Amino acid sequence: MASIPIVSTLLNKNNFYTTIQAGKHKLEGDEPKELGGTDKATDPLSMSLAALGACTAMTLKIYYAHKQTDWEKIEVEVSSELEVIDKSSASEEMLAMANNGKVRKITKIISIKSDMDDKLLGRASLIAEKCPVNLMMKRSCPMETIIKRI
């Protein structure tokens, strides 16, 4: 099943400021001033991390609804940093992820306000790994690039 295309439009006169049409929703992207942008909107890396956080929270909501578990708040803090890897001791998987000897490590901190028992709370990390954005980022996916003249 194909998703609705998301169209990002960048005009040369706008530096990095980009308008994004995602179905009926409009978004904006930009880069910080120190990277040549105007800082009018969120940068693309932050948007992808935000998508991961939102998807994680929504996946947990679905799981807890299925388990008929009461909760008040799910908060997902997502951060990333580039880490240098030792090419001589890194796994094949890590080497495949590397770019110029570095890999991007993503950390998710999930906070849940609830009286649920420790067993259900503990399952949150397993369930969080099953969100579609998490799976796509972790496993990667085939990608095709097509260039068209307009």
C-alpha positions in Angstrom: 0.0 0.0 0.0 1.6 3.3 -1.1 1.5 6.3 1.1 0.3 9.7 0.1 3.3 11.5 -1.5 4.9 14.2 0.7 6.1 17.1 -1.5 9.0 19.3 -0.3 9.5 22.5 -2.3 12.7 24.6 -2.1 13.0 27.8 -4.0 16.6 29.0 -4.7 15.9 32.5 -3.4 14.8 31.0 0.1 18.2 29.6 1.2 17.2 26.3 2.9 13.6 27.3 3.9 11.4 24.5 2.4 7.7 24.2 2.3 6.3 20.7 2.8 2.9 19.4 1.8 1.9 16.1 3.5 -1.6 15.3 2.4 -3.7 18.1 3.7 -1.1 19.3 6.2 1.5 21.9 5.6 4.9 21.8 7.3 8.1 23.8 6.9 11.7 22.9 7.1 14.9 25.0 7.4 18.4 24.9 8.7 19.9 27.0 11.6 21.5 30.3 10.7 25.0 28.9 11.5 24.5 26.3 8.7 23.2 28.9 6.1 19.5 28.7 6.8 17.1 31.3 8.2 16.0 29.2 11.2 12.3 29.9 10.4 11.5 26.2 10.9 12.7 22.9 12.2 15.7 21.2 10.5 15.1 17.9 8.7 17.0 15.7 11.2 15.0 17.1 14.1 11.8 16.4 12.1 12.8 12.8 11.6 13.5 12.4 15.3 10.2 14.1 16.1 8.4 11.6 13.9 10.1 8.8 15.8 9.0 10.2 19.1 5.4 10.7 18.0 5.2 7.3 16.5 6.6 5.7 19.6 4.0 7.4 21.8 1.2 6.4 19.5 2.3 2.8 19.3 2.4 2.7 23.1 -1.1 4.2 23.2 -2.4 1.5 20.9 -0.7 -1.2 23.0 -2.1 0.1 26.3 -5.6 0.5 24.8 -5.4 -3.2 23.7 -4.4 -4.2 27.3 -7.1 -1.9 28.7 -4.5 -0.1 30.8 -5.1 3.3 32.2 -2.4 5.9 31.8 -2.3 9.7 31.9 0.7 10.8 29.9 3.4 9.3 27.6 6.4 11.5 26.9 9.1 10.5 24.5 12.4 12.4 24.5 14.5 11.7 21.4 18.1 12.8 20.9 20.9 11.8 18.6 24.7 12.2 18.4 27.4 11.1 16.0 29.8 8.6 17.4 33.2 7.7 16.0 33.5 3.9 15.5 36.6 1.8 15.6 36.7 0.3 12.1 39.0 -2.6 13.2 36.6 -3.9 15.8 33.1 -2.7 14.6 30.6 -5.3 13.5 29.6 -5.6 9.8 26.2 -4.0 10.7 27.9 -1.0 12.3 30.3 -0.6 9.4 27.4 -0.6 7.0 25.7 2.2 9.0 28.9 4.3 9.1 29.5 7.5 7.2 33.1 8.8 7.3 33.8 6.6 10.3 30.8 7.8 12.3 27.4 6.4 13.1 24.4 8.3 14.4 23.2 7.0 17.7 19.6 7.7 18.6 18.4 7.6 22.2 14.8 7.5 23.3 13.8 8.2 26.9 10.2 7.2 27.5 8.4 8.6 30.6 4.9 7.2 31.4 2.6 8.7 34.0 0.5 5.8 35.2 -0.4 3.5 38.0 0.1 0.4 35.8 2.0 -2.5 37.3 5.8 -2.8 36.7 5.4 -5.7 34.2 3.3 -3.6 31.8 5.5 -0.6 32.3 8.6 -2.8 31.6 7.1 -3.9 28.3 7.1 -0.3 27.0 10.7 -0.6 25.7 9.8 -3.8 23.7 6.6 -2.2 22.3 8.3 1.1 21.5 10.8 -0.8 19.3 7.8 -2.0 17.1 6.7 1.5 16.0 6.9 1.7 12.2 9.2 4.7 12.2 11.5 2.9 14.6 11.5 -0.2 12.4 12.3 1.8 9.3 15.2 3.7 10.9 16.6 0.6 12.5 16.3 -1.8 9.6 16.5 0.7 6.8 14.4 0.1 3.7 14.9 0.0 0.0 14.9 3.5 -1.5 14.7 4.6 -5.1 15.5 8.0 -6.4 14.0 9.3 -9.7 15.0 12.6 -11.3 12.6 14.5 -13.4 12.9 17.9 -15.2 10.0 20.3 -14.6 
